[in-house]
Amino acid sequence: MATLFLALAGVAHAQLTDPTRPPTAISAADPAAAAVFEASGLQSVILRKHGKPAALINGEVVELGGKVGEAKLIRISEDSIVLRGPQGDETLRLIPAAEKKVGAGGTAQKPAQKAAQNRKTDK
């Protein structure tokens, strides 16, 4: 009975994977595999008191005026950057879904202001 239990425990352990284990390392000698594993754009913004601001883009620190591929880093703010490339300007945001919406009156509204405005129009 004990032998059966140990055998089953070994089989169960062999099938389980550690969810906290990092992905298998990709060999630098295999560029096709490395192309599949790429970082996803803007990761951090570095605003310095003294010195050029910078951004962490695809795992590399790029200072204002620096290059990312064919694009030049032309603007850095607290939550976004602007790259100027052959296709024009492209804005990358730290949190892509956090984009400020402009209300019908042409100004950004706080939720409380919007609710108050909706109550006025419902009457």
C-alpha positions in Angstrom: 0.0 0.0 0.0 2.8 2.4 0.9 4.6 1.6 -2.3 1.4 2.4 -4.3 1.1 5.7 -2.5 4.7 6.7 -3.2 4.3 5.8 -6.9 1.2 7.8 -7.3 2.7 10.8 -5.4 5.7 10.7 -7.8 3.4 10.7 -10.9 1.3 13.6 -9.5 4.4 15.6 -8.7 5.8 15.1 -12.2 2.6 16.6 -13.8 2.5 19.7 -11.6 4.3 22.9 -12.6 5.3 25.7 -10.4 3.1 28.7 -11.3 5.8 31.1 -9.9 8.6 29.6 -12.0 9.9 32.1 -14.6 9.4 31.1 -18.3 12.1 29.0 -19.8 15.1 31.0 -20.8 15.3 31.8 -24.5 18.6 31.1 -26.2 20.3 34.2 -27.6 21.5 32.0 -30.5 17.9 31.5 -31.6 16.6 34.8 -33.0 13.3 33.4 -34.0 12.5 32.4 -30.5 13.7 35.7 -29.1 11.4 37.6 -31.5 8.4 35.9 -29.9 9.5 37.0 -26.4 9.5 40.8 -26.6 8.7 43.5 -24.1 5.6 45.6 -24.4 6.4 49.3 -24.9 6.6 51.9 -22.1 7.4 50.4 -18.7 8.5 53.4 -16.6 9.1 57.1 -16.7 12.2 58.6 -15.0 11.8 62.3 -14.2 15.1 63.6 -12.7 15.6 66.8 -10.7 19.0 67.3 -12.4 19.7 65.7 -15.7 17.7 64.6 -18.7 14.4 62.8 -18.1 14.3 59.2 -19.4 11.9 56.4 -20.1 12.2 52.6 -19.8 11.1 51.3 -23.1 11.2 47.6 -24.0 13.7 47.0 -21.2 16.1 49.8 -22.2 16.6 53.2 -20.6 16.2 55.9 -23.3 16.9 59.6 -22.5 15.0 62.5 -24.0 16.3 62.9 -27.5 17.4 59.3 -27.7 16.4 56.7 -30.3 14.1 53.6 -30.1 14.6 51.8 -33.3 14.0 54.5 -36.0 11.9 56.7 -33.7 13.2 59.6 -31.6 11.9 60.2 -28.0 10.6 63.8 -28.2 8.4 64.2 -25.1 8.2 62.7 -21.6 5.4 63.4 -19.1 4.4 61.7 -15.8 2.3 59.0 -17.5 3.3 59.0 -21.2 5.9 59.6 -23.8 5.9 60.6 -27.5 8.0 58.9 -30.1 8.5 60.6 -33.5 9.3 58.1 -36.3 8.8 57.7 -40.1 5.1 57.0 -39.6 4.6 60.2 -37.5 4.2 60.7 -33.7 3.2 57.9 -31.5 2.1 58.3 -27.8 2.8 55.4 -25.4 1.1 55.4 -22.0 2.1 53.7 -18.8 -1.5 52.6 -18.4 -3.0 52.5 -21.9 -6.7 52.5 -20.7 -6.1 55.6 -18.6 -6.9 58.2 -21.3 -8.5 61.5 -20.3 -11.9 61.9 -22.0 -13.2 65.4 -22.9 -16.8 66.2 -22.1 -19.4 67.7 -24.5 -18.6 71.2 -23.2 -14.9 70.8 -24.3 -13.5 70.3 -20.8 -12.6 67.1 -18.8 -15.3 66.5 -16.2 -15.0 64.9 -12.8 -17.5 62.1 -12.1 -19.4 64.2 -9.5 -19.7 67.1 -12.1 -20.9 64.7 -14.7 -23.5 63.2 -12.4 -24.8 66.7 -11.4 -25.0 67.7 -15.0 -27.0 64.5 -15.8 -29.4 65.3 -13.0 -30.1 68.8 -14.4 -30.8 67.4 -17.9 -33.1 64.7 -16.6 -35.6 67.2 -15.1 
